[in-house]
Amino acid sequence: MEKKFDKNNSSSTNYSFQKVVRINKTSLTPENFFQKYKFDGIPVVVTGLLDSMPTWDLDFLCEKLGDGEYPFRVNGWERYNQEKSQWSNIGSGVESRSMTFRKYAQMLRSQEAYNNDIYLGRCSLKNTPLENISELKQAEAQMGFKMPATSLNLWVAPGNHVAPLHYDPMDGTLIQLYGSKRVLLFPPSQTYNLYPLSILNYLRYGLKLRGSYSQVYPERPDLVKFPKFEQALSHGYEVILKPGEILFIPAGWWHEVTSLGDGFVCSINRFWHVLPLLRAITTWNKWRLHLGALMAAPHIVSAWFTAIASKDRKQKLRHLVQRL
């Protein structure tokens, strides 16, 4: 039975969402993965492919990345007291600061990272000791992925960090390596029931406030202001992603990702060109973001020139690439 919300005190935490299908590697071939999940773009969790992976705890990450400098996003908690339409940045648009991974590990251990919601997001592993991981390559091959759009990206965050409800224009694989994440998903058909931010924001904010993000807080939706969100709830899916599991998130699917527990949480993702081509062409959400990127072009060009002209050119360019 579908649950109804008190419009003045609503919450989706007690809502019974549909569960994302889980399949084990023993029943997986590239052909059946394509036919059952990639062809129509259906989320699925694959288990058992990464059983031989080492534990990606802080000691392991410090050993591999410790002295390298990376752009960490300073998200802060204050923004969650505001309506999202009042935000001036979100996701990759959040301001970042460079530090070594070893220093960030200290911030995780001291709770400073949690207190200020500081996290490492979409950090390319290219040219790092973790760039070529044989287990991941084998897993991607067994799932039939052949056309990567990006390199592997590392995500490290304290517990309770939330990647707000959004969608991506490419297919994605989210690979959980340490700790667990709750992922809430909605199909592309629910886009306008999820109240996306206006693509006109690109004209004012560039890539800092993208139209791929929802204005709704799924955990405490304002059903007076966003009444259609209640319709979207009956189409929602939920999964608790555990270490060693891989979630396929098709292009255009909305998802909110929450790091669980009191410790830190680590995962990797990669984006892929959408196949079959027909699905890429007919996914309106994808074209909606491409239109937004065109509107943001003046901001992007200006940011490139500013970065090239700055004294710390390398860091500025790295931050800019991460934002793209």
C-alpha positions in Angstrom: 0.0 0.0 0.0 1.3 3.4 -0.9 2.0 5.6 2.1 0.8 9.3 2.2 2.7 12.2 3.7 1.7 14.8 6.1 2.3 17.8 3.8 3.5 19.9 6.8 5.8 17.2 8.2 6.8 15.0 5.3 9.7 12.5 5.1 10.7 9.8 2.6 12.7 7.8 5.1 9.7 5.7 6.1 8.6 5.2 2.5 8.8 1.7 1.1 10.7 2.0 -2.2 11.3 -0.6 -4.8 14.5 -2.5 -4.5 17.2 -2.5 -7.2 17.8 -6.0 -8.6 21.1 -7.7 -7.6 22.8 -10.2 -9.8 25.9 -12.3 -9.0 28.9 -12.6 -11.3 28.1 -16.3 -11.8 25.0 -15.3 -13.9 26.8 -12.4 -15.7 28.0 -12.2 -19.3 28.5 -9.1 -21.4 25.7 -10.2 -23.7 23.0 -10.7 -21.1 24.1 -7.6 -19.2 23.6 -5.6 -22.4 20.2 -7.1 -23.2 18.7 -7.0 -19.7 20.1 -3.7 -18.4 22.1 -1.5 -20.8 19.7 -1.7 -23.8 16.8 -0.1 -22.0 18.8 1.6 -19.3 17.8 -0.3 -16.1 19.8 0.1 -12.8 21.3 -3.1 -11.4 23.8 -4.1 -8.7 26.5 -6.6 -9.6 28.1 -8.6 -6.8 31.1 -10.9 -6.6 33.3 -9.3 -9.2 35.6 -7.6 -6.7 36.1 -10.3 -4.0 39.9 -10.2 -4.5 40.2 -6.4 -4.1 42.3 -5.2 -1.1 40.6 -3.2 1.6 40.6 0.5 0.7 40.9 1.8 4.2 42.7 5.1 5.2 46.0 3.3 5.6 45.8 1.9 2.1 44.8 5.2 0.5 47.5 7.1 2.4 50.1 4.5 1.2 49.0 5.1 -2.5 48.0 8.7 -2.5 49.3 10.2 0.8 51.7 12.9 -0.5 49.8 13.8 -3.6 47.7 17.1 -3.6 44.1 16.9 -4.6 41.1 19.4 -4.7 38.8 18.7 -1.7 35.4 20.3 -1.7 34.3 22.3 1.4 30.6 21.7 1.4 29.6 22.8 4.9 26.3 21.9 6.6 24.7 25.4 6.6 23.4 25.1 3.1 21.0 22.4 4.1 19.0 25.0 6.1 18.3 26.8 2.8 16.1 26.0 -0.1 18.2 24.7 -3.0 17.1 27.5 -5.2 19.0 29.8 -2.9 22.3 27.9 -3.3 25.0 29.5 -5.4 26.9 26.3 -6.1 26.3 22.5 -5.9 28.2 19.3 -6.6 31.3 19.9 -8.7 30.6 23.6 -8.5 31.4 23.7 -4.7 34.5 25.6 -3.9 37.5 23.4 -3.2 41.0 23.7 -1.6 44.1 21.7 -2.3 45.8 19.6 0.3 47.6 16.3 0.5 45.5 13.2 1.0 47.5 12.5 4.1 46.3 15.8 5.6 42.8 15.0 4.7 43.1 11.6 6.4 44.0 13.4 9.6 40.9 15.6 9.2 38.8 12.5 8.9 40.3 11.0 12.0 39.9 14.2 14.0 36.3 14.7 12.8 37.2 18.1 11.2 36.1 16.7 7.8 32.8 15.7 9.2 32.2 19.0 11.1 32.7 20.9 7.8 31.5 18.2 5.4 34.8 18.3 3.5 35.0 15.6 0.8 37.0 14.4 -2.2 34.6 14.2 -5.2 35.1 13.1 -8.7 38.9 13.1 -8.3 40.6 11.6 -11.4 42.9 8.7 -10.6 44.8 9.3 -13.8 48.6 9.4 -13.2 48.3 8.0 -9.7 49.3 4.6 -8.4 45.6 3.6 -8.5 45.1 4.4 -12.2 45.4 0.8 -13.4 43.6 -1.7 -11.1 43.4 -5.1 -12.7 40.3 -6.2 -10.8 38.4 -3.2 -11.9 39.4 -3.7 -15.5 38.3 -7.3 -15.4 35.0 -6.3 -13.8 34.3 -3.7 -16.4 35.1 -6.2 -19.2 32.8 -8.8 -17.7 30.0 -6.3 -17.7 30.7 -5.5 -21.3 31.8 -1.8 -20.9 34.1 -0.7 -23.7 33.7 3.0 -24.3 34.8 5.0 -21.2 34.0 8.7 -21.3 36.2 9.4 -18.2 39.0 8.0 -16.2 38.3 6.4 -12.8 37.2 8.9 -10.3 37.7 8.6 -6.5 35.1 9.7 -3.9 36.0 9.9 -0.2 33.7 11.5 2.3 32.8 11.4 6.0 29.7 9.5 7.2 26.4 11.4 6.5 27.7 13.2 3.5 25.1 13.5 0.8 25.5 13.9 -2.9 22.2 15.8 -3.6 19.5 14.3 -6.0 20.8 14.7 -9.6 21.3 12.9 -12.8 24.2 12.5 -15.2 24.2 12.7 -19.1 26.3 9.5 -19.3 26.0 5.9 -18.1 27.8 5.4 -14.8 29.2 2.6 -12.7 29.5 3.3 -8.9 31.9 0.9 -7.3 31.7 0.7 -3.5 35.1 0.0 -1.8 34.9 1.0 1.9 31.8 1.6 4.0 28.3 1.6 2.6 26.1 4.1 0.7 22.4 4.5 0.4 21.4 5.3 -3.2 17.9 6.5 -4.0 17.0 6.4 -7.7 14.2 7.8 -9.9 13.7 7.1 -13.6 14.0 9.9 -16.3 10.3 9.8 -16.7 10.0 11.5 -13.3 12.2 14.5 -14.2 9.5 17.2 -13.9 8.0 15.6 -10.8 11.5 16.1 -9.2 11.6 19.9 -9.9 15.0 20.3 -11.6 16.8 23.6 -11.2 16.3 25.8 -14.2 18.9 25.5 -17.0 18.8 29.3 -17.1 21.1 29.1 -14.0 23.9 28.3 -16.5 23.7 31.8 -17.8 24.3 33.3 -14.3 26.3 30.7 -12.5 28.0 28.7 -15.3 28.7 25.1 -14.1 28.4 26.0 -10.4 24.7 25.4 -10.3 23.6 22.9 -12.9 20.2 22.1 -14.1 20.8 18.4 -13.4 20.0 18.9 -9.7 16.6 18.6 -8.0 15.2 21.4 -5.8 13.6 18.8 -3.5 15.1 17.4 -0.4 14.0 13.7 -0.7 14.4 13.1 3.1 12.1 16.1 4.0 10.2 17.1 0.9 8.1 20.3 1.0 4.9 18.9 -0.6 3.2 22.2 -0.5 5.8 23.8 -2.7 6.7 20.6 -4.6 3.4 18.6 -4.7 4.3 16.4 -7.7 7.2 14.9 -5.8 4.6 12.6 -4.1 3.9 11.1 -7.6 7.6 10.4 -8.1 7.9 8.5 -4.9 5.9 5.5 -6.2 8.5 5.2 -9.0 11.5 5.4 -6.7 14.2 2.7 -6.1 16.5 2.2 -3.1 19.7 0.2 -2.6 22.2 -0.1 0.2 25.5 -0.5 -1.7 28.1 -2.5 0.2 31.9 -3.0 -0.3 32.7 -4.9 -3.5 29.4 -4.2 -5.2 28.9 -2.2 -8.4 25.8 -0.2 -9.2 25.0 0.6 -12.9 23.3 4.0 -13.1 22.0 4.6 -16.6 22.1 8.1 -18.2 19.3 10.4 -17.1 18.4 8.4 -13.9 18.1 10.6 -10.9 20.1 9.5 -7.8 20.9 10.8 -4.4 23.8 9.1 -2.6 24.3 9.2 1.2 27.4 7.9 2.9 26.4 5.8 5.9 27.9 5.2 9.3 30.2 7.2 11.5 33.5 6.5 9.7 34.6 7.5 6.2 33.2 6.0 3.0 35.2 5.4 -0.2 34.0 4.6 -3.7 35.1 4.9 -7.3 33.0 5.8 -10.4 33.5 6.0 -14.1 31.3 7.4 -16.8 30.6 5.7 -20.1 29.3 6.7 -23.5 25.7 5.7 -23.8 25.0 2.5 -25.8 22.9 1.6 -27.7 23.0 4.9 -29.7 19.2 5.0 -29.8 19.0 5.4 -26.1 21.6 8.2 -26.2 19.6 10.0 -28.8 16.2 9.6 -27.1 17.3 10.5 -23.6 16.0 14.1 -23.2 17.8 14.6 -19.9 21.1 14.2 -21.7 20.2 16.9 -24.3 18.9 19.2 -21.6 22.4 19.3 -20.0 24.1 19.7 -23.3 22.0 22.8 -23.9 23.0 24.1 -20.4 26.7 23.6 -21.2 26.3 25.7 -24.3 24.7 28.5 -22.1 27.6 28.2 -19.7 30.3 28.5 -22.4 31.2 32.2 -21.6 31.8 31.2 -17.9 33.9 28.2 -18.9 36.1 30.2 -21.3 36.6 32.9 -18.8 37.6 30.4 -16.1 40.1 28.8 -18.4 41.8 32.1 -19.2 41.8 33.0 -15.5 43.4 29.7 -14.6 46.1 29.9 -17.3 47.0 33.4 -16.2 47.3 32.6 -12.5 50.5 31.8 -10.6 49.2 28.5 -9.4 48.2 27.5 -12.9 48.5 23.7 -12.4 46.2 23.7 -9.3 43.7 26.1 -10.9 43.4 24.0 -14.0 43.1 20.8 -12.0 40.2 22.3 -10.0 38.6 23.5 -13.3 38.9 20.1 -14.9 37.3 18.5 -11.9 34.4 20.9 -12.2 33.8 19.9 -15.8 
